[in-house]
Structure formats: structure tokens, C-alpha cells
């Protein structure tokens, strides 16, 4: 290797170490500075319709949907929708309708399609039965506490708010692969959102929760405006920002199930997320590799010839990454001993992150709800 090429490789290696270190430290800062908009005293709550599009027999569907029936909210309506009368989710919805007969629960079976996104078609069919001026859209695998609706709807009383959305934390309900899936959400996705928020970005919208006024939805063209979008949650929030309104990240964090028991299932889900991100933000996605911490820093140290400077940066990156792992565990459960047990998985998870990131460049195809889709 010529001296010039050696210098270039050394520079690239040191740059990789520096970038990985900077990101790891920034993730810690962003996590501790993260802020949402909390419940304000004297907030006036309008009646709300909660739209729950359902598809298939998810492992804890009954428990998750039931948590929405236990809300401490003045007036709310629950709408459960399926497209097929043979969908096993329909029996769960009927069971809850009978169990909570005192609640305003509507079960909708409607197969009409309005575009390529079947979930959005389901939402459109549900909207025909929604009676209230505020709307909350939430995925079926979400579990919430009794104060959920109050917390996420409170900002809608402010006229500048277009959409309120929630971050989510994972709950493993399988074995090793579901625990790795939880780490993907809790320790890669969530810090990335907090970093974006730290720099003033509001360019997000998550299917875990999207709360908005019905007049806002009508103003952006209704669900029809996103009926051919894969990233329907992101696009819905984007449309409201285009209309001059603000996307607000709530201080409420919901819980989502991670049920994949096989590596193929986990990787298919994560590739769908990564390829969707690449479609939405190609330039940002290209530089996302710096978020893979120790894996990138180790590669950088190798290219830099394991020099003292590179080793120091690698050590700082590893310490910051471990600190992030324990900080997330303390914030979510407070059980630091459990975080110690899962610390070895962090290394595997970061390597898998890098592999999934690279694999997302290989194709535009994604698997979603039993369908194979091509991203445009």
C-alpha cells in the first residue's frame, strides 16, 4: 500500500471512529434532554373517536385492545375495523363490545378498497362511523395506560397543533429474536428520534399514535390523500405540516409488542422499516451508519491501524453505548440487573443494525401484512 493510500485509509478509519463516538455521546445527551408536551392544567377535552384498524390474530390482541376500553376520558368512542368477516381479529373485537356494553364501541366489517394501502382503506371505512371532532389512530399491537387519551389529546386544544404522535417502547413476547427486536426499537430507533428532536426537527409521525382534529384531516384531503402511501403515518403528519400546522411529540410513550420468534420474521420487519426510511430520506439514510456505534468504531479502529487515538475513540463509543443501554433500561423498567444480563446482546444488535442497513440497499421490495410490495 502506497503512503498516500495508507494515509487515506487511516483518515477514513479515524473519521469513522470519531463519527461513531460523536453519535453515541449525542444519543445520551438527546435522551436526557428529551421533552414532550404534557397535560396542561385546565385543558378542555373534546369528545374523541379512536380508530383501530385490525388485521389477523396477534398474540396479545385482546389485552392490547382492552387497554383502550379502560380510559379515564370524559367522552370517547372506539371503532374496531376489519376487512374480512373471516379475520380472527373480528372475534376479539366482538368480545370486547360485549364485555364493555356500557361503552360506545363500533365494530366495522368493510372490504372496500380506495388504494394500494389496505390499512388506510380500513381507516377510511372506520371514519364513516366516527362521531366525534377529535380523532386518535393507533396500531393494533399497542398497549396503553388509563391516562393515555388525556395525555395525547391535551395538545389538540392548541390551534397550532396539527398532529400529536407518540414514541413507543418494545415488549418482547418471544425468545431471543424478539428481545433483539426490542433493542432495535428502544436503543436505535428511539434515540434517533430524540436526536432529531434535539436539533429541532418535527419531521416524524408514528403509527403507534396519531391524534388530530377531524377538521385538520378534512383540510389535507382526508385519508384519501395517503391511500397509496406505504409510510401512511409519516405522510399524514407531513401533510399537516405542509398545511402550516405543527407535529407535536407527546410525553406519553406507548408499549408495542415484538413477537417475532424467527430471524427471518424479525429481519423482514426491520428491512421494511429501513427501506421505508431510505425512500423517505435517501441522503439521511446514506449517513445512518454512524448510528451503529461500536460496530462502526471497531471498523474504524481497524482501518486506522489500532492506533492509540482510534482505540480511545472506540473505548469511549463502547462506554457511551453501554450507558445508553442502562439509561433506557432505567427509564423503561428501572431493573438495571436485567440490563446487565442483556448487555451482551447489544453487540449482536449493533452488528445486525449494520447488516440490515446495508441490506436495505439491495432491493425496494418489502413484506407487509402478508403482501409483497415494491416501493417507489
MARLUMKOL-377283 format. One record per atom (N, C-alpha, C): residue in three letters; x, y, z. Coordinates in steps of 0.02 Angstrom, whole numbers, plus 50000, padded with zeros to 5 digits. Each point is the difference from the previous one (the first is absolute). Last residue first. Layout:
# residues N
ALAXYZ;...
END
This chain:
# residues 376
UNK479085014449779;UNK500185004749948;UNK500285006350033;UNK499694972250071;UNK500015007050017;UNK500195004249939;UNK498754975150025;UNK500575003649972;UNK499965007350017;UNK498974976250124;UNK499895006549969;UNK500665002749973;UNK498594976750102;UNK500655002349974;UNK499885006349961;UNK498504987950213;UNK500055002349931;UNK500725002049984;UNK499094993350220;UNK499894994549954;UNK500055001949927;UNK500385016150174;UNK499334997250009;UNK499854994649948;UNK502145010349937;UNK499575003550047;UNK499314996849999;UNK502745000449892;UNK499464995550019;UNK499585003550054;UNK501645010149788;UNK499884999250072;UNK499434995150010;UNK501935010249798;UNK499434995850019;UNK499954999550076;UNK501725010549858;UNK499465004650020;UNK499384996150021;UNK502824993950007;UNK499364999249967;UNK499515005450024;UNK502334998650070;UNK500004994649951;UNK499354999549961;UNK500645014750191;UNK500195002749934;UNK499904994849945;UNK499654995150233;UNK499455004249973;UNK500175003049933;UNK501574987150131;UNK499534995949962;UNK499435004149970;UNK501615010250145;UNK500284998449936;UNK499524996049956;UNK499305004850219;UNK500115006349963;UNK500284998649931;UNK499844982050146;UNK499345001949974;UNK500055006449961;UNK501954992850107;UNK499824995449947;UNK499325001849969;UNK500775012150188;UNK500415001549942;UNK499814995649941;UNK498954995550204;UNK499785006549974;UNK500385001849936;UNK500674981050121;UNK499414998849960;UNK499735006549970;UNK501775001750150;UNK500244996749939;UNK499414998749953;UNK499495008350211;UNK500325005249960;UNK500284997249935;UNK499054984950157;UNK499495004449972;UNK500315005449955;UNK501404985350124;UNK499674996649944;UNK499505004549966;UNK500995008450192;UNK500514999249948;UNK499694996749939;UNK498675001850192;UNK500095006549968;UNK500504999649943;UNK499484981950152;UNK499605000349939;UNK500095006549962;UNK501044995850215;UNK500344996649944;UNK499605000349935;UNK499015009150201;UNK500535004149971;UNK500374996449943;UNK498164992350154;UNK499905000749927;UNK500555004049967;UNK499964996150238;UNK499944993449968;UNK499955000549924;UNK500035019650132;UNK500654996850003;UNK499984993249965;UNK498005011850028;UNK500405003049947;UNK500704997049999;UNK498574993950172;UNK499794996849938;UNK500395002849941;UNK500325009550211;UNK500304993249998;UNK499814996449936;UNK499095021450051;UNK500665000249970;UNK500334993249998;UNK497485010050013;UNK500344993850019;UNK500684999849967;UNK498245017049970;UNK500375000950062;UNK500384993950023;UNK498565005349795;UNK499784995350052;UNK500335001250067;UNK500225015349805;UNK499444995749983;UNK499754995950058;UNK501925014550017;UNK499425004149983;UNK499384995749988;UNK502094989750042;UNK499775003550060;UNK499375004049986;UNK501054989249819;UNK499724995150046;UNK499725003350062;UNK501155013349844;UNK499354998049974;UNK499674995050046;UNK502175006550056;UNK499555005750007;UNK499304998349974;UNK501764984549972;UNK499775000250069;UNK499515005750011;UNK500954998049785;UNK499644993950015;UNK499725000250071;UNK501455017149932;UNK499345000849969;UNK499564993950016;UNK502234999250068;UNK499635004750041;UNK499305001149973;UNK501494987049875;UNK499784996350059;UNK499595004650046;UNK500995010049814;UNK499484995449978;UNK499724995950058;UNK501825014350038;UNK499395003949989;UNK499434995549978;UNK502114990150026;UNK499755002150065;UNK499355003949992;UNK501134993649804;UNK499734994150035;UNK499705001950068;UNK501115016849875;UNK499394997949966;UNK499674994250036;UNK502115007250074;UNK499485004950018;UNK499334998049969;UNK501874987149940;UNK499824998950071;UNK499445004850021;UNK500915002749785;UNK499624993750004;UNK499774998850071;UNK501445018049964;UNK499345001449973;UNK499554993850003;UNK502234997250062;UNK499665004350049;UNK499295001549977;UNK501394988449852;UNK499794995850056;UNK499655004050054;UNK500945011449816;UNK499434996049979;UNK499744995750056;UNK501965012450038;UNK499435004549992;UNK499374996249981;UNK502054988150014;UNK499755002150066;UNK499385004449994;UNK500394983049800;UNK500415005150032;UNK499685002050066;UNK499454982849818;UNK499974999150072;UNK500475004950037;UNK499525000249758;UNK500584996450024;UNK500044999150075;UNK498265009949852;UNK500495004850025;UNK500614996550031;UNK498144987649917;UNK500275003749943;UNK500555004950022;UNK498864988150169;UNK500374995449957;UNK500335003649942;UNK498545012050139;UNK500634998750034;UNK500444995249960;UNK497835004649920;UNK500445005749994;UNK500674998950033;UNK498344983550022;UNK500245000249931;UNK500495005849991;UNK498944999050206;UNK500474994549993;UNK500294999749929;UNK498305015550045;UNK500625002150032;UNK500534994549995;UNK497824995449923;UNK500345004849955;UNK500675002150030;UNK498694985850132;UNK500154996549938;UNK500385004649952;UNK499175008950207;UNK500604995950006;UNK500194996349936;UNK498085016649958;UNK500465000350056;UNK500614995649997;UNK498045006649848;UNK500104993150020;UNK500594999050046;UNK499185020449883;UNK499614998550060;UNK500104992950025;UNK500945009649797;UNK500365002550060;UNK499634998350064;UNK499124995449778;UNK500474994950026;UNK500365002350063;UNK498465012949855;UNK499744997150061;UNK500484995050033;UNK500045013749787;UNK500475001450055;UNK499784997050066;UNK498694997549801;UNK500674998149979;UNK500515001050056;UNK497715007050023;UNK500094992850009;UNK500724998049983;UNK499315022249963;UNK500084998650071;UNK500134992750013;UNK499515006449779;UNK500645002850021;UNK500134998550074;UNK497894993149905;UNK500584996349973;UNK500675002750025;UNK497435000250081;UNK500585004550011;UNK500644996649976;UNK497824989849969;UNK499795006650024;UNK500585004950002;UNK500354977149939;UNK499575003149951;UNK499835007250020;UNK501214986850151;UNK500425001749942;UNK499595003449945;UNK498864991750188;UNK500405005950018;UNK500435002149942;UNK498834980249972;UNK499535005650001;UNK500375006550018;UNK501184980050010;UNK499885001949930;UNK499505005749995;UNK500454991250215;UNK500605003249972;UNK499895002349928;UNK498274987750111;UNK500105006550031;UNK500585003749967;UNK499634978049931;UNK499455004449978;UNK500085007050028;UNK501504983750072;UNK500155002249932;UNK499445004449972;UNK499674990150209;UNK500485005450004;UNK500225002549932;UNK498514981550015;UNK499695006050029;UNK500485005850000;UNK500814979249931;UNK499515002549951;UNK499675006450025;UNK501484988350144;UNK500365003749948;UNK499525002749947;UNK499124986550174;UNK500265006250027;UNK500335004249946;UNK499234978449942;UNK499445004550015;UNK500255006750024;UNK501594983049964;UNK499725002349936;UNK499425004950012;UNK501034988950185;UNK500405005649972;UNK499715002749936;UNK498384989450186;UNK500494997549953;UNK500395005849970;UNK498185002950152;UNK500364994450032;UNK500544997149956;UNK498435024350040;UNK500364995749954;UNK500414994750037;UNK498565018850086;UNK499804992950007;UNK500394995349955;UNK499685025150128;UNK500494997449952;UNK499954992450006;UNK498315022350074;UNK500224993150003;UNK500524998549946;UNK499495024250131;UNK499844996149940;UNK500294992950006;UNK499265024050153;UNK500364993749998;UNK499784996049939;UNK500145028250060;UNK499594994150000;UNK500444993849995;UNK500305026450093;UNK500334994749962;UNK499574993750006;UNK499775028850035;UNK499754993350015;UNK500334994949954;UNK500255024049989;UNK500434997250052;UNK499784993050020;UNK499655011149748;UNK499724999650067;UNK500524997550050;UNK500295013649764;UNK500174993750031;UNK499755000150071;UNK499125014249776;UNK500225000150070;UNK500154992950024;UNK499735016049762;UNK499994993250025;UNK500304999950070;UNK498745021249863;UNK500584997150034;UNK499874992750016;UNK499035017049788;UNK499894998050069;UNK500604996150027;UNK499575008649769;UNK500205005250047;UNK499904998350073;UNK499684986349793;UNK499445004750010;UNK500165005450051;UNK501524982549955;UNK499945003849938;UNK499445005150004;UNK500244984850176;UNK500545005150002;UNK499995004349937;UNK498524982050009;UNK499775005350047;UNK500545005450007;UNK500494981049868;UNK499485004049968;UNK499775005750046;UNK501534984150085;UNK500315004649951;UNK499485004549967;UNK499284982750145;UNK500295005650037;UNK500325005149953;UNK499174980749900;UNK499455003750030;UNK500255005950039;UNK501584985049908;UNK499705004549950;UNK499425004050028;UNK501064983450136;UNK500455005649987;UNK499685005049952;UNK498814980350040;UNK500045003950061;UNK500445006249990;UNK499794984049824;UNK499405004150008;UNK500035004350061;UNK501624986249844;UNK500135003550063;UNK499425004750015;UNK499794988349802;UNK500184994850048;UNK500105003250069;UNK498345009849804;UNK500645000850034;UNK500134994150047;UNK497995006449865;UNK500504996249962;UNK500705000750029;UNK498105011250096;UNK499754993249989;UNK500474995749959;UNK499895023950092;UNK500564995550016;UNK499834992849984;UNK498465018549968;UNK500645003049980;UNK500604995650013;UNK497734994650066;UNK500114998949928;UNK500675002849977;UNK499065002950221;UNK500444994249991;UNK500144998649926;UNK499345025050045;UNK499784993850030;UNK500514994449990;UNK500225023849937;UNK499724995449950;UNK499804993350026;UNK500835019950121;UNK500554997149960;UNK499754994949949;UNK498505011250152;UNK500365005349965;UNK500564997349956;UNK498694985850144;UNK499625002249942;UNK500395005049958;UNK500944993050204;UNK500004994549951;UNK499625002049937;UNK499945015150178;UNK500674999749972;UNK500044994649947;UNK498045001850125;UNK500045005649952;UNK500695000349967;UNK499604984750175;UNK499704997849937;UNK500035005549948;UNK501884998350190;UNK499315002149994;UNK499724997949932;UNK501964985850125;UNK499895006249963;UNK499265001850001;UNK502114980550076;UNK499405003550022;UNK499945006649963;UNK501364975049994;UNK499935006349963;UNK499345003150022;UNK501784978150075;UNK499465004750016;UNK500055006149953;UNK501214980049956;UNK499824998450070;UNK499445004550025;UNK501125002649786;UNK499364996550003;UNK499794997850069;UNK501555021949938;UNK500064992950014;UNK499314996850007;UNK501575022449905;UNK499304998250014;UNK499984992450004;UNK501825023249953;UNK499864993150018;UNK499254999250010;UNK501685020349975;UNK499834996149941;UNK499924992750018;UNK500695020750123;UNK499344997250016;UNK499764995749943;UNK502505011750104;UNK499594996949948;UNK499334997650028;UNK501985010950115;UNK499425003949980;UNK499564996949947;UNK502004991350121;UNK500205004949949;UNK499405003649971;UNK499674983250162;UNK500495004450030;UNK500215005549952;UNK498604982449925;UNK499645005050039;UNK500475005050032;UNK500944981849886;UNK499665004449952;UNK499635005650036;UNK500954983650134;UNK500525004149970;UNK499695004849949;UNK498584984150098;UNK500195005250048;UNK500555004549973;UNK499354981449871;UNK499475005150001;UNK500175005650049;UNK501464981849992;UNK500045003749937;UNK499465005449996;UNK500034984850186;UNK500525005250003;UNK500055004149936;UNK498434982049996;UNK499815005350046;UNK500555005350007;UNK500454980549863;UNK499485004449973;UNK499845005950047;UNK501604983950075;UNK500215003149937;UNK499485005049975;UNK499724987750203;UNK500685002550005;UNK500305002249933;UNK497714991050039;UNK500155004050059;UNK500685003549997;UNK499204985349819;UNK499545005650013;UNK500265004650054;UNK501254980649950;UNK499965004149939;UNK499575006250012;UNK500084983450166;UNK500595004350001;UNK500035004549938;UNK498304983950011;UNK499885005350049;UNK500595004750003;UNK500204980849868;UNK499555004849969;UNK499845005850046;UNK501254981950083;UNK500415004049954;UNK499575005349964;UNK498874984850134;UNK500405004550042;UNK500475004349958;UNK498754983549891;UNK499565005550021;UNK500375004850046;UNK501124980849931;UNK499915004549944;UNK499525005750016;UNK500474982550161;UNK500595004149985;UNK499855005249947;UNK497804990150080;UNK500644998150027;UNK500545005049981;UNK497435007350026;UNK500264993949971;UNK500664998350033;UNK498705020050030;UNK499544994650019;UNK500204993549966;UNK500935027050067;UNK500154993549970;UNK499504994850024;UNK499875027349968;UNK499894994950050;UNK500084993249967;UNK500715028349950;UNK499844993249983;UNK499884995550060;UNK499495027349958;UNK500524995450023;UNK499784992949987;UNK499405026149888;UNK499794993650030;UNK500614996250023;UNK498995027149932;UNK500514994949995;UNK499754993650033;UNK498315018749897;UNK500334997050058;UNK500574995549979;UNK498415023349905;UNK500224993149991;UNK500394997650060;UNK498205020349892;UNK500374997950059;UNK500184992749989;UNK499305021449824;UNK500004993050019;UNK500404999250064;UNK499455022149929;UNK499684996149948;UNK499914992850019;UNK500255025150134;UNK500194992949998;UNK499604996449945;UNK499705023250069;UNK500574999249955;UNK500214992749992;UNK498205008050150;UNK499825000449928;UNK500584998949953;UNK499524989250249;UNK500385005649972;UNK499905000349925;UNK499094982550130;UNK499645006150020;UNK500365006249974;UNK500894977949979;UNK499545001749947;UNK499585006150017;UNK501604988950152;UNK500265005249955;UNK499525002149945;UNK499354982250157;UNK500065006650030;UNK500285005349952;UNK499754975549964;UNK499525004649971;UNK500075007250026;UNK501334981150076;UNK500145001249930;UNK499535005149968;UNK499774994150233;UNK500685002549987;UNK500115001649926;UNK497944990150074;UNK500085006850027;UNK500675002949980;UNK499584977549944;UNK499625004749958;UNK500075007150025;UNK501094982750130;UNK500265000849932;UNK499625005349960;UNK499814990450235;UNK500065007149986;UNK500225001549929;UNK499784977550092;UNK499345003250004;UNK500025007449982;UNK501864983849891;UNK499725000850066;UNK499365004049999;UNK501024983449795;UNK500045006750031;UNK499724999750071;UNK500964984949761;UNK499674999750065;UNK500135006650037;UNK500054989349727;UNK500185005050049;UNK499614998950065;UNK499884989549770;UNK500464996750047;UNK500255004650055;UNK498525006649814;UNK499664994950040;UNK500454996750052;UNK500215026349910;UNK500104993249975;UNK499714994950049;UNK499045025349976;UNK500514996250036;UNK500034992949973;UNK498845027049982;UNK500144993949961;UNK500574996450035;UNK498055020150060;UNK500634996750019;UNK500054993649960;UNK498495025249996;UNK500144993249978;UNK500664997650027;UNK497855020050037;UNK500714998150006;UNK500084992749984;UNK497825009549989;UNK500435004849964;UNK500754998750007;UNK497944980550001;UNK500275005450041;UNK500515004449963;UNK498784978949931;UNK499505005150017;UNK500305006350029;UNK500564977449823;UNK500275004150055;UNK499555006050012;UNK499834982949823;UNK499614998850060;UNK500245004150060;UNK501055000349781;UNK499295001049985;UNK499564999350063;UNK502344995150003;UNK499855007250007;UNK499265001449985;UNK500964978249969;UNK499855001650070;UNK499775007250007;UNK500754992949789;UNK499364996850017;UNK499795001450072;UNK502115007449930;UNK499485003749964;UNK499314997250016;UNK501874988450082;UNK499895006350037;UNK499455004249966;UNK500694980749889;UNK499664998150061;UNK499835006250041;UNK501345002949813;UNK499314998649979;UNK499584998150061;UNK502275002650035;UNK499685006649991;UNK499284999149976;UNK501304980650021;UNK499885002950066;UNK499645006749994;UNK500734988849804;UNK499394997150028;UNK499855002850069;UNK501305009949781;UNK500124999050071;UNK499364997650033;UNK500065005849767;UNK500434994250011;UNK500134998550074;UNK497705012249927;UNK500685000749975;UNK500404993850018;UNK497745002550061;UNK500045006649968;UNK500695001349971;UNK498154978550088;UNK500685002549992;UNK499985006649962;UNK498204983050158;UNK500125004949946;UNK500725002550001;UNK498764983950150;UNK500554997949956;UNK500175005149946;UNK498884998150263;UNK499915003549936;UNK500614998549956;UNK498834998150261;UNK500274995149951;UNK499855002849931;UNK500085009750272;UNK499875001149929;UNK500334994449959;UNK499135007750266;UNK500404995149963;UNK499795000549926;UNK499865016450235;UNK499734998349935;UNK500484995349965;UNK499385010950261;UNK500454996049959;UNK499654998049936;UNK499675014950232;UNK499815001049930;UNK500534996549956;UNK499344992050258;UNK500415004549959;UNK499725000649929;UNK499134985250171;UNK499855006950019;UNK500405005149959;UNK500284976049983;UNK499385002149968;UNK499825007250016;UNK502054983750015;UNK499945007150019;UNK499385002949966;UNK500464977149967;UNK500265000950068;UNK499905007150025;UNK499424994249775;UNK499544997050048;UNK500235001250072;UNK501385007449827;UNK499375003649993;UNK499494997450050;UNK502054988849979;UNK500075006250038;UNK499365004149996;UNK500074980349873;UNK500054998350071;UNK500045006350043;UNK500085002149765;UNK499324998550024;UNK500004998350075;UNK502095003249896;UNK499635006350002;UNK499294999050026;UNK501324981049963;UNK500265003950057;UNK499625006550007;UNK499544986749814;UNK499734996850060;UNK500245003750063;UNK500855006849789;UNK499305001950008;UNK499704997050064;UNK502214995049916;UNK499965005950044;UNK499285002150013;UNK500614982249846;UNK499934998050071;UNK499995005950048;UNK499084999249740;UNK500605002450037;UNK499924998150074;UNK498364997049820;UNK500374994250024;UNK500625001950039;UNK498595016049890;UNK499604997050054;UNK500354993950029;UNK501265021449889;UNK499754993449981;UNK499624996950059;UNK501115021450009;UNK499785000049930;UNK499654993549981;UNK500155014450245;UNK500324994749961;UNK499725000349929;UNK500075016650245;UNK499834998549931;UNK500404994349970;UNK499065015350234;UNK500434994449980;UNK499794998049930;UNK499685022250175;UNK499804997049937;UNK500524994749981;UNK499055016150225;UNK500494995349974;UNK499734996849936;UNK499615024250155;UNK499704994749960;UNK500574995649974;UNK499575019350216;UNK500384997249945;UNK499624994349968;UNK500055020750207;UNK499574997049949;UNK500424997449944;UNK501045006850214;UNK499295001850007;UNK499544996449951;UNK502214988250092;UNK499895005649954;UNK499265001549999;UNK501704981550092;UNK499715005250042;UNK499925006349957;UNK500114973049916;UNK500275006850001;UNK499625004650048;UNK499994975349916;UNK500055001750071;UNK500245007250010;UNK499814987149790;UNK499335000350028;UNK499995002650072;UNK502004995749873;UNK499675006049973;UNK499295000750027;UNK501314981050053;UNK500295005850034;UNK499695006549975;UNK499464979249897;UNK499645001150063;UNK500275006150037;UNK501064991849803;UNK499395003849986;UNK499625001650064;UNK501924986750024;UNK500185006649974;UNK499385004349985;UNK499754977450070;UNK500265004150055;UNK500165007149976;UNK499294984249836;UNK499475001550048;UNK500255004750055;UNK501584992049841;UNK499535004949972;UNK499465001850050;UNK502204986549994;UNK499685003150059;UNK499495005249978;UNK501134986249831;UNK500044996050062;UNK499625003050059;UNK499125004249749;UNK500635001750034;UNK500004996750069;UNK498604996349770;UNK499994997950071;UNK500685001450031;UNK498825013949781;UNK500314993850023;UNK499994999050075;UNK499545023749919;UNK500154995149948;UNK500354994050031;UNK498665026550047;UNK500234993550023;UNK500134995549940;UNK499695028050083;UNK499974995249944;UNK500324993450022;UNK498925021150137;UNK500454994350008;UNK499934995349941;UNK499345026550101;UNK499974995649942;UNK500534994650007;UNK498535018250163;UNK500634996349994;UNK499924994849946;UNK498815024950077;UNK499894993449970;UNK500674996849988;UNK499065020750177;UNK500494997249954;UNK499774993249974;UNK499165025650130;UNK499894992849990;UNK500464997449945;UNK500925021150127;UNK499434998549956;UNK499894992549998;UNK501185015850197;UNK500044994249956;UNK499364999449959;UNK501565019550141;UNK499324998049982;UNK500044994549948;UNK501775008950204;UNK499894998349930;UNK499284997849989;UNK501235007250210;UNK499425003449972;UNK499874998549927;UNK502444995550077;UNK499445001050046;UNK499445003849966;UNK501694984449859;UNK499975006650030;UNK499385000650044;UNK501684979049904;UNK499325002250014;UNK500015006750036;UNK502144994649849;UNK499604996550050;UNK499325003250010;UNK502034997149805;UNK499535005050026;UNK499524996450046;UNK502624992849962;UNK499385000049963;UNK499565005650026;UNK502824993649997;UNK499415003050031;UNK499404999249954;UNK502824992650049;UNK499384998949963;UNK499415002950039;UNK502404998650059;UNK499695006449988;UNK499334999449965;UNK501404981250053;UNK499875003450063;UNK499685006949992;UNK500584986749808;UNK499554996250042;UNK499835003750063;UNK501625009049852;UNK499315000749975;UNK499504996350043;UNK502314997750048;UNK499775006850014;UNK499275000949980;UNK501024979649944;UNK499915000650073;UNK499735006950018;UNK500584996249776;UNK499404996150018;UNK499865000450074;UNK501985009549916;UNK499425004149985;UNK499354996450018;UNK502044988550019;UNK499955005150052;UNK499385004349989;UNK500484984049836;UNK499844996650062;UNK499915004950058;UNK500715008149788;UNK499304998150000;UNK499804996750066;UNK502275006049968;UNK499575005950005;UNK499274998150003;UNK501564982849962;UNK500055002650069;UNK499535005950009;UNK500204990949784;UNK499654995350045;UNK500005002650071;UNK501245012249842;UNK499285000749987;UNK499604995450046;UNK502364998750008;UNK499775006450026;UNK499245000849992;UNK501074980949906;UNK500024999850073;UNK499715006450030;UNK500244999449768;UNK499474995550021;UNK499984999550077;UNK501755012449905;UNK499365003549991;UNK499424995650022;UNK502154990749997;UNK499935004750056;UNK499355003949995;UNK500504985349823;UNK499914996450062;UNK499895004650059;UNK500555009449792;UNK499314997349999;UNK499864996350066;UNK502195007849968;UNK499535005650010;UNK499284997750002;UNK501684984249948;UNK500055002150071;UNK499505005650015;UNK500204993249777;UNK499674994950040;UNK500015001750074;UNK501195014149856;UNK499285000649987;UNK499614994950042;UNK502354999350006;UNK499755006050035;UNK499255000849991;UNK501094982849882;UNK500004998550071;UNK499725005950040;UNK500335002949771;UNK499424995850013;UNK499954998250074;UNK501895012049933;UNK499405004249991;UNK499384995950016;UNK502104988950002;UNK499925004650057;UNK499365004249995;UNK499954976249878;UNK500415006149995;UNK499885004450060;UNK499834972749990;UNK499575006050000;UNK500445006250000;
END
